[in-house]
Amino acid sequence: MSEFDQLPKSVKKTIRYIKQDAPEEKLIILKKVLDQAFQLRTSSKDNKYY
């Protein structure tokens, strides 16, 4: 089983949307939001975000 198959369904749908259908304007927004989420998650010292 590949790593992609192990991801949640919502993440798989997002990745497929990015690869296939997303216009460039949406890609910029998605990148910004995802980068912020990753940065928040990785910079949190005690990871109490969730």
N, CA, C and O of each residue as an XYZ file, in Angstrom:
200
protein
N       0.838     -1.176      0.000
C       0.000      0.000      0.000
C       0.891      1.249      0.000
O       1.817      1.351      0.804
N       0.613      2.186     -0.890
C       1.442      3.383     -0.994
C       1.113      4.378      0.119
O       0.072      4.283      0.768
N       2.009      5.321      0.322
C       1.781      6.346      1.335
C       0.532      7.162      1.014
O      -0.210      7.548      1.918
N       0.302      7.422     -0.259
C      -0.875      8.178     -0.678
C      -2.150      7.465     -0.250
O      -3.094      8.117      0.197
N      -2.199      6.173     -0.373
C      -3.385      5.400     -0.013
C      -3.681      5.450      1.484
O      -4.814      5.211      1.900
N      -2.685      5.754      2.282
C      -2.862      5.796      3.724
C      -3.361      7.152      4.230
O      -3.706      7.286      5.403
N      -3.398      8.143      3.361
C      -3.855      9.473      3.758
C      -5.372      9.498      3.907
O      -6.070      8.683      3.303
N      -5.886     10.433      4.712
C      -7.342     10.572      4.831
C      -7.974     10.957      3.493
O      -7.330     11.569      2.641
N      -9.226     10.594      3.326
C      -9.930     10.824      2.075
C      -9.964     12.311      1.706
O      -9.826     12.658      0.533
N     -10.143     13.170      2.674
C     -10.202     14.606      2.388
C      -8.873     15.128      1.858
O      -8.855     16.014      1.004
N      -7.777     14.600      2.345
C      -6.453     15.012      1.866
C      -6.252     14.511      0.440
O      -5.725     15.240     -0.400
N      -6.657     13.305      0.163
C      -6.535     12.755     -1.196
C      -7.341     13.593     -2.180
O      -6.872     13.878     -3.282
N      -8.543     13.988     -1.792
C      -9.371     14.818     -2.662
C      -8.726     16.174     -2.905
O      -8.771     16.698     -4.019
N      -8.135     16.736     -1.874
C      -7.460     18.024     -2.016
C      -6.281     17.919     -2.966
O      -6.091     18.784     -3.821
N      -5.497     16.875     -2.822
C      -4.334     16.679     -3.697
C      -4.780     16.477     -5.137
O      -4.181     17.040     -6.053
N      -5.801     15.698     -5.344
C      -6.307     15.494     -6.709
C      -6.824     16.797     -7.299
O      -6.610     17.072     -8.480
N      -7.504     17.604     -6.483
C      -7.997     18.897     -6.943
C      -6.836     19.788     -7.362
O      -6.899     20.447     -8.400
N      -5.786     19.811     -6.563
C      -4.609     20.619     -6.878
C      -3.974     20.154     -8.187
O      -3.597     20.979     -9.020
N      -3.857     18.860     -8.370
C      -3.204     18.321     -9.567
C      -4.040     18.489    -10.827
O      -3.481     18.671    -11.908
N      -5.363     18.434    -10.720
C      -6.196     18.342    -11.914
C      -7.002     19.596    -12.231
O      -6.969     20.073    -13.365
N      -7.719     20.135    -11.261
C      -8.749     21.115    -11.574
C      -8.498     22.537    -11.095
O      -9.085     23.472    -11.638
N      -7.668     22.723    -10.123
C      -7.558     24.022     -9.469
C      -6.978     25.092    -10.396
O      -5.919     24.906    -10.996
N      -7.700     26.227    -10.501
C      -7.120     27.346    -11.246
C      -5.964     27.961    -10.445
O      -5.858     27.754     -9.237
N      -5.121     28.700    -11.119
C      -3.920     29.235    -10.481
C      -4.253     30.109     -9.267
O      -3.521     30.095     -8.278
N      -5.346     30.863     -9.334
C      -5.728     31.715     -8.206
C      -6.015     30.878     -6.958
O      -5.631     31.250     -5.849
N      -6.690     29.754     -7.151
C      -7.007     28.860     -6.033
C      -5.746     28.182     -5.490
O      -5.627     27.947     -4.288
N      -4.809     27.870     -6.388
C      -3.559     27.255     -5.952
C      -2.796     28.175     -5.007
O      -2.213     27.720     -4.023
N      -2.803     29.462     -5.309
C      -2.114     30.430     -4.461
C      -2.762     30.473     -3.076
O      -2.067     30.496     -2.061
N      -4.076     30.482     -3.041
C      -4.804     30.502     -1.765
C      -4.552     29.220     -0.991
O      -4.264     29.260      0.205
N      -4.659     28.085     -1.664
C      -4.431     26.795     -1.008
C      -3.020     26.702     -0.432
O      -2.832     26.242      0.695
N      -2.042     27.135     -1.200
C      -0.653     27.094     -0.724
C      -0.488     27.942      0.528
O       0.167     27.522      1.482
N      -1.071     29.118      0.530
C      -0.967     30.015      1.683
C      -1.602     29.382      2.924
O      -1.005     29.387      4.001
N      -2.791     28.847      2.772
C      -3.498     28.248      3.903
C      -2.775     27.005      4.421
O      -2.635     26.821      5.630
N      -2.319     26.159      3.507
C      -1.602     24.952      3.915
C      -0.266     25.284      4.568
O       0.111     24.666      5.563
N       0.447     26.254      4.015
C       1.718     26.663      4.630
C       1.507     27.187      6.047
O       2.287     26.885      6.949
N       0.450     27.972      6.237
C       0.152     28.499      7.570
C      -0.178     27.364      8.541
O       0.274     27.370      9.686
N      -0.960     26.404      8.083
C      -1.331     25.278      8.944
C      -0.108     24.446      9.320
O       0.048     24.053     10.476
N       0.758     24.179      8.342
C       1.980     23.422      8.628
C       2.882     24.182      9.595
O       3.436     23.603     10.529
N       3.020     25.478      9.362
C       3.888     26.269     10.225
C       3.341     26.326     11.647
O       4.099     26.224     12.611
N       2.045     26.486     11.778
C       1.429     26.506     13.101
C       1.626     25.178     13.813
O       1.951     25.137     15.000
N       1.431     24.124     13.094
C       1.548     22.778     13.671
C       2.987     22.441     14.062
O       3.217     21.857     15.122
N       3.948     22.799     13.224
C       5.339     22.437     13.492
C       6.027     23.400     14.450
O       6.998     23.024     15.107
N       5.541     24.637     14.541
C       6.197     25.595     15.421
C       5.641     25.569     16.839
O       6.254     26.110     17.760
N       4.493     24.947     17.013
C       3.891     24.868     18.338
C       4.750     23.968     19.231
O       4.971     22.797     18.921
N       5.221     24.524     20.326
C       6.146     23.777     21.188
C       5.494     22.575     21.839
O       6.112     21.519     21.967
N       4.252     22.733     22.249
C       3.601     21.607     22.926
C       2.478     21.005     22.082
O       1.766     20.115     22.546
N       2.313     21.486     20.843
C       1.332     20.947     19.891
C      -0.052     20.827     20.488
O      -0.707     19.798     20.325
N      -0.512     21.861     21.179
C      -1.870     21.870     21.748
C      -2.866     22.515     20.800
O      -3.916     22.991     21.232
N      -2.549     22.535     19.523
C      -3.443     23.126     18.526
C      -4.724     22.325     18.409
O      -5.791     22.898     18.190
N      -4.640     21.019     18.550
C      -5.817     20.158     18.378
C      -6.389     19.760     19.703
O      -7.383     19.036     19.753
